[in-house]
Amino acid sequence: MPRNFVFTILRLLIATLVLLPAMVFLSQQTIEPLVLKEQYSYSCKVKNTSGKKHFHIYMPTNWQVEEFAQTLCDTLLAKQSFETVTVSWQPREMLSTEQLLSDNYALFLNRDYALSGLLPNWDDFYTVILSLPSYQISWFSHQDNMQLSANSLKNKRIGLLEDKRSESGYLAPMSELKQFGHGLDNAQLVFYPNRESLVNDFLAEKLDIIPSVGHHGQLKRWPASKTQPLQHVSSTLSWYLNDQYADLAPSLVTYLQQYQSRLLKVHTTHPYSLDKGLR
Protein backbone atom coordinates (compact mmCIF):
# COMPACT_ATOMS: atom_id res chain seq x y z
CA MET A 1 0.00 0.00 0.00
CA PRO A 2 1.54 3.38 -0.94
CA ARG A 3 2.86 5.41 2.02
CA ASN A 4 1.05 8.61 0.90
CA PHE A 5 -2.28 6.78 0.91
CA VAL A 6 -1.70 5.54 4.48
CA PHE A 7 -0.84 9.07 5.68
CA THR A 8 -4.01 10.44 4.05
CA ILE A 9 -6.19 7.86 5.82
CA LEU A 10 -4.51 8.63 9.16
CA ARG A 11 -5.07 12.38 8.74
CA LEU A 12 -8.77 11.81 8.01
CA LEU A 13 -9.16 9.62 11.09
CA ILE A 14 -7.44 12.19 13.32
CA ALA A 15 -9.61 15.01 11.92
CA THR A 16 -12.76 12.95 12.54
CA LEU A 17 -11.76 12.28 16.16
CA VAL A 18 -11.08 15.98 16.75
CA LEU A 19 -14.36 17.18 15.19
CA LEU A 20 -16.61 14.44 16.59
CA PRO A 21 -17.25 16.06 20.04
CA ALA A 22 -18.15 19.36 18.40
CA MET A 23 -20.52 17.62 15.99
CA VAL A 24 -22.23 15.80 18.87
CA PHE A 25 -22.57 19.07 20.82
CA LEU A 26 -24.11 20.94 17.90
CA SER A 27 -26.53 18.13 17.15
CA GLN A 28 -27.95 18.51 20.67
CA GLN A 29 -28.56 22.26 20.39
CA THR A 30 -31.97 23.73 19.54
CA ILE A 31 -31.74 26.47 16.96
CA GLU A 32 -34.40 29.10 17.50
CA PRO A 33 -36.13 30.30 14.31
CA LEU A 34 -35.44 33.87 13.26
CA VAL A 35 -38.43 36.08 14.04
CA LEU A 36 -38.65 39.29 12.05
CA LYS A 37 -40.29 42.22 13.78
CA GLU A 38 -43.24 43.96 12.19
CA GLN A 39 -42.02 46.96 10.20
CA TYR A 40 -43.68 50.14 11.38
CA SER A 41 -41.84 52.90 9.51
CA TYR A 42 -40.63 54.03 6.11
CA SER A 43 -37.96 56.66 5.42
CA CYS A 44 -36.65 58.52 2.38
CA LYS A 45 -34.07 61.22 1.73
CA VAL A 46 -35.23 64.71 0.77
CA LYS A 47 -34.06 65.88 -2.66
CA ASN A 48 -31.67 68.84 -2.82
CA THR A 49 -31.72 69.18 0.95
CA SER A 50 -30.27 72.27 2.59
CA GLY A 51 -30.27 71.05 6.21
CA LYS A 52 -30.10 68.17 8.65
CA LYS A 53 -33.57 68.21 10.25
CA HIS A 54 -35.89 65.21 10.19
CA PHE A 55 -39.58 65.47 9.24
CA HIS A 56 -41.31 62.73 11.25
CA ILE A 57 -44.95 61.82 10.51
CA TYR A 58 -47.27 59.51 12.40
CA MET A 59 -50.46 58.03 11.01
CA PRO A 60 -52.40 54.90 12.02
CA THR A 61 -52.35 53.36 8.53
CA ASN A 62 -49.64 52.24 6.13
CA TRP A 63 -51.88 52.73 3.06
CA GLN A 64 -49.70 53.86 0.11
CA VAL A 65 -47.10 54.92 2.66
CA GLU A 66 -44.14 54.75 0.25
CA GLU A 67 -45.84 56.98 -2.30
CA PHE A 68 -46.96 59.31 0.49
CA ALA A 69 -43.42 59.73 1.85
CA GLN A 70 -41.71 59.92 -1.55
CA THR A 71 -43.95 62.78 -2.65
CA LEU A 72 -42.83 64.75 0.38
CA CYS A 73 -39.16 63.87 -0.23
CA ASP A 74 -39.20 64.54 -3.97
CA THR A 75 -41.39 67.64 -4.22
CA LEU A 76 -43.09 69.21 -1.19
CA LEU A 77 -40.04 69.30 1.08
CA ALA A 78 -37.36 69.45 -1.62
CA LYS A 79 -34.83 72.26 -1.09
CA GLN A 80 -36.10 72.70 2.47
CA SER A 81 -34.04 72.29 5.63
CA PHE A 82 -34.96 68.60 6.04
CA GLU A 83 -32.62 65.72 5.37
CA THR A 84 -35.11 62.86 5.70
CA VAL A 85 -38.83 62.11 5.96
CA THR A 86 -39.95 59.21 8.14
CA VAL A 87 -43.52 57.95 8.27
CA SER A 88 -44.46 55.75 11.25
CA TRP A 89 -47.64 53.72 11.66
CA GLN A 90 -47.04 51.73 14.86
CA PRO A 91 -50.10 50.93 17.02
CA ARG A 92 -51.58 54.08 18.55
CA GLU A 93 -50.99 52.78 22.07
CA MET A 94 -47.27 53.24 21.39
CA LEU A 95 -47.79 56.99 20.89
CA SER A 96 -46.72 58.70 24.13
CA THR A 97 -46.97 62.09 25.81
CA GLU A 98 -43.17 62.27 25.93
CA GLN A 99 -42.95 61.92 22.15
CA LEU A 100 -45.42 64.75 21.64
CA LEU A 101 -43.70 67.06 24.14
CA SER A 102 -40.25 66.43 22.68
CA ASP A 103 -41.40 67.57 19.23
CA ASN A 104 -40.87 64.05 17.95
CA TYR A 105 -43.54 64.55 15.28
CA ALA A 106 -43.86 67.32 12.72
CA LEU A 107 -47.23 66.02 11.49
CA PHE A 108 -49.60 63.32 12.68
CA LEU A 109 -53.09 61.92 12.15
CA ASN A 110 -55.20 61.26 15.23
CA ARG A 111 -58.55 61.80 16.92
CA ASP A 112 -59.17 64.76 19.21
CA TYR A 113 -60.29 62.69 22.22
CA ALA A 114 -57.23 60.43 21.93
CA LEU A 115 -54.85 63.38 21.64
CA SER A 116 -56.49 65.20 24.56
CA GLY A 117 -55.94 62.10 26.69
CA LEU A 118 -52.22 62.18 25.92
CA LEU A 119 -51.69 65.93 25.96
CA PRO A 120 -54.61 68.05 27.27
CA ASN A 121 -52.95 71.30 26.13
CA TRP A 122 -52.00 69.96 22.70
CA ASP A 123 -53.13 73.20 21.04
CA ASP A 124 -50.14 74.96 22.63
CA PHE A 125 -47.89 72.93 20.34
CA TYR A 126 -49.98 71.70 17.40
CA THR A 127 -52.63 73.07 15.04
CA VAL A 128 -55.38 71.15 13.25
CA ILE A 129 -54.89 71.78 9.55
CA LEU A 130 -57.36 69.29 8.08
CA SER A 131 -60.12 66.94 9.28
CA LEU A 132 -61.63 63.85 7.72
CA PRO A 133 -65.40 63.53 7.56
CA SER A 134 -67.07 60.90 9.71
CA TYR A 135 -67.58 57.50 8.10
CA GLN A 136 -69.63 54.39 8.72
CA ILE A 137 -68.07 51.32 10.34
CA SER A 138 -69.65 47.99 9.37
CA TRP A 139 -69.46 44.30 10.10
CA PHE A 140 -68.48 42.20 7.09
CA SER A 141 -69.38 38.51 6.97
CA HIS A 142 -69.59 35.58 4.56
CA GLN A 143 -73.21 34.95 5.48
CA ASP A 144 -76.24 36.58 3.88
CA ASN A 145 -78.62 38.64 6.04
CA MET A 146 -76.81 37.83 9.25
CA GLN A 147 -78.17 39.63 12.33
CA LEU A 148 -75.51 39.83 15.02
CA SER A 149 -76.49 38.28 18.34
CA ALA A 150 -74.94 36.06 20.98
CA ASN A 151 -76.51 33.06 19.24
CA SER A 152 -75.43 33.97 15.67
CA LEU A 153 -71.85 34.53 16.83
CA LYS A 154 -71.44 31.07 18.35
CA ASN A 155 -68.34 29.29 16.98
CA LYS A 156 -67.60 32.22 14.64
CA ARG A 157 -64.03 33.49 14.27
CA ILE A 158 -64.03 37.26 14.65
CA GLY A 159 -61.06 39.34 13.48
CA LEU A 160 -60.05 42.58 15.20
CA LEU A 161 -57.03 44.87 15.23
CA GLU A 162 -54.64 44.49 18.16
CA ASP A 163 -54.33 48.31 18.25
CA LYS A 164 -56.57 49.03 21.24
CA ARG A 165 -56.95 52.68 20.24
CA SER A 166 -58.29 51.92 16.78
CA GLU A 167 -61.89 53.11 16.73
CA SER A 168 -62.97 51.07 13.71
CA GLY A 169 -60.76 48.02 14.32
CA TYR A 170 -61.08 47.59 18.08
CA LEU A 171 -62.97 50.13 20.24
CA ALA A 172 -66.32 50.37 18.44
CA PRO A 173 -66.64 46.67 17.46
CA MET A 174 -65.46 45.44 20.87
CA SER A 175 -68.01 47.70 22.57
CA GLU A 176 -70.76 46.23 20.41
CA LEU A 177 -69.61 42.67 21.03
CA LYS A 178 -69.71 43.28 24.78
CA GLN A 179 -73.39 44.14 24.46
CA PHE A 180 -74.09 40.52 23.50
CA GLY A 181 -73.21 39.46 27.03
CA HIS A 182 -71.13 36.57 28.30
CA GLY A 183 -72.05 34.22 25.46
CA LEU A 184 -68.96 35.25 23.44
CA ASP A 185 -65.87 33.10 23.95
CA ASN A 186 -62.59 35.06 23.95
CA ALA A 187 -61.03 32.20 21.98
CA GLN A 188 -63.16 33.30 19.03
CA LEU A 189 -61.33 36.64 18.81
CA VAL A 190 -58.27 36.83 16.53
CA PHE A 191 -56.12 39.98 16.67
CA TYR A 192 -54.06 41.39 13.79
CA PRO A 193 -51.19 43.92 13.66
CA ASN A 194 -52.66 45.80 10.67
CA ARG A 195 -55.82 46.03 8.60
CA GLU A 196 -54.30 44.50 5.47
CA SER A 197 -53.56 41.19 7.17
CA LEU A 198 -56.98 41.27 8.83
CA VAL A 199 -58.81 41.79 5.52
CA ASN A 200 -56.62 39.28 3.67
CA ASP A 201 -57.44 36.51 6.16
CA PHE A 202 -61.13 37.40 5.97
CA LEU A 203 -61.09 37.19 2.16
CA ALA A 204 -59.29 33.84 2.46
CA GLU A 205 -62.20 32.73 4.70
CA LYS A 206 -59.95 32.20 7.70
CA LEU A 207 -62.28 34.57 9.56
CA ASP A 208 -66.07 34.66 9.63
CA ILE A 209 -66.65 38.27 10.62
CA ILE A 210 -64.57 41.46 10.73
CA PRO A 211 -65.26 45.16 11.34
CA SER A 212 -64.04 47.59 8.71
CA VAL A 213 -64.89 50.68 6.71
CA GLY A 214 -66.69 50.44 3.40
CA HIS A 215 -64.11 52.46 1.50
CA HIS A 216 -61.40 49.81 2.02
CA GLY A 217 -60.23 48.85 -1.46
CA GLN A 218 -60.82 45.09 -1.15
CA LEU A 219 -64.22 45.48 0.53
CA LYS A 220 -65.80 48.24 -1.56
CA ARG A 221 -67.80 45.78 -3.66
CA TRP A 222 -68.70 43.41 -0.83
CA PRO A 223 -72.41 42.46 -1.11
CA ALA A 224 -74.64 44.71 1.01
CA SER A 225 -76.53 41.60 2.14
CA LYS A 226 -73.34 40.44 3.91
CA THR A 227 -72.70 43.67 5.80
CA GLN A 228 -74.28 45.19 8.87
CA PRO A 229 -73.56 48.76 10.05
CA LEU A 230 -72.35 49.25 13.59
CA GLN A 231 -74.46 51.57 15.70
CA HIS A 232 -71.35 53.68 16.20
CA VAL A 233 -70.35 56.42 13.73
CA SER A 234 -66.67 57.38 13.70
CA SER A 235 -65.51 60.51 15.51
CA THR A 236 -63.46 63.18 13.76
CA LEU A 237 -59.99 62.22 12.61
CA SER A 238 -57.64 65.18 12.00
CA TRP A 239 -54.17 66.07 10.80
CA TYR A 240 -52.12 67.99 13.40
CA LEU A 241 -49.10 70.10 12.39
CA ASN A 242 -46.34 71.08 14.77
CA ASP A 243 -46.45 74.89 15.15
CA GLN A 244 -42.74 75.07 14.28
CA TYR A 245 -43.68 74.24 10.68
CA ALA A 246 -46.73 76.51 10.23
CA ASP A 247 -45.25 77.91 7.01
CA LEU A 248 -45.64 74.47 5.39
CA ALA A 249 -49.39 74.31 6.13
CA PRO A 250 -50.75 75.49 2.73
CA SER A 251 -48.74 73.03 0.62
CA LEU A 252 -49.29 70.18 3.09
CA VAL A 253 -53.05 70.74 3.19
CA THR A 254 -53.29 70.62 -0.61
CA TYR A 255 -51.42 67.32 -0.69
CA LEU A 256 -53.27 65.82 2.30
CA GLN A 257 -56.63 66.59 0.67
CA GLN A 258 -55.52 64.63 -2.40
CA TYR A 259 -54.30 61.76 -0.22
CA GLN A 260 -57.53 61.68 1.79
CA SER A 261 -59.74 61.75 -1.28
CA ARG A 262 -57.96 58.64 -2.54
CA LEU A 263 -58.05 57.00 0.89
CA LEU A 264 -61.70 57.66 1.68
CA LYS A 265 -63.03 58.36 -1.83
CA VAL A 266 -64.52 61.56 -0.45
CA HIS A 267 -63.52 65.22 -0.57
CA THR A 268 -62.85 67.08 2.65
CA THR A 269 -64.82 70.23 3.35
CA HIS A 270 -62.54 71.92 5.86
CA PRO A 271 -59.82 73.87 4.02
CA TYR A 272 -57.13 75.53 6.14
CA SER A 273 -56.27 79.22 6.05
CA LEU A 274 -53.33 80.75 7.86
CA ASP A 275 -55.39 83.52 9.43
CA LYS A 276 -58.38 81.48 10.63
CA GLY A 277 -57.07 77.93 10.95
CA LEU A 278 -59.67 75.25 10.35
CA ARG A 279 -62.94 76.69 9.14
C-alpha positions, 0 to 999 in steps of 0.5 A, a space after each residue: 500500500 503506498 505510504 502517501 495513501 496511508 498518511 491520508 487515511 490517518 489524517 482523516 481519522 485524526 480530523 474525525 476524532 477531533 471534530 466528533 465532540 463538536 458535531 455531537 454538541 451541535 446536534 444537541 442544540 436547539 436552533 431558534 427560528 429567526 423572528 422578524 419584527 413587524 415593520 412600522 416605519 418608512 424613510 426617504 431622503 429629501 431631494 436637494 436638501 439644505 439642512 439636517 432636520 428630520 420630518 417625522 410623521 405619524 399616522 395609524 395606517 400604512 396605506 400607500 405609505 411609500 408613495 406618500 413619503 416619496 412625494 414629500 421627499 421629492 417635491 413638497 419638502 425638496 430644497 427645504 431644511 430637512 434631510 429625511 422624511 420618516 412615516 411611522 404607523 405603529 399601534 396608537 398605544 405606542 404613541 406617548 406624551 413624551 414623544 409629543 412634548 419632545 417635538 418628535 412629530 412634525 405632522 400626525 393623524 389622530 382623533 381629538 379625544 385620543 390626543 387630549 388624553 395624551 396631551 390636554 394642552 396639545 393646542 399649545 404645540 400643534 394646530 389642526 390643519 385638516 379633518 376627515 369627515 365621519 364615516 360608517 363602520 360595518 361588520 363584514 361577513 360571509 353569510 347573507 342577512 346575518 343579524 348579530 347576536 350572541 346566538 349567531 356569533 357562536 363558533 364564529 371566528 371574529 377578526 379585530 385589530 390588536 391596536 386598542 386605540 383603533 376606533 374602527 378596528 377595536 374600540 367600536 366593534 369590541 363595545 358592540 360585542 360586549 353588548 351581547 353578554 357573556 355568550 362570546 368566547 374570547 377564543 373566538 377573537 383573533 387579533 391582527 397587527 394591521 388592517 391588510 392582514 386582517 382583511 386578507 385573512 377574511 377574504 381567504 375565509 380564515 375569519 367569519 366576521 370582521 369590522 371595517 370601513 366600506 371604502 377599504 379597497 378590497 371590501 368596496 364591492 362586498 355584497 350589502 346583504 353580507 354587511 351590517 352597520 355598527 351603531 357607532 359612527 366614527 368621531 373626527 380624525 384630523 391632521 395635526 401640524 407642529 407649530 414650528 412648521 406653520 409655514 408648510 401648512 398650505 402646501 401640506 393641506 393641498 397634498 393631504 386633501 388629495 391623499 384623503 380623497 384617494 383613501 376615503 373616496 370623499 372630498 374634505 370640506 374643511 380647508 385651512 387658512 393661515 389667518 383662521 385655521 380650520 374653518 
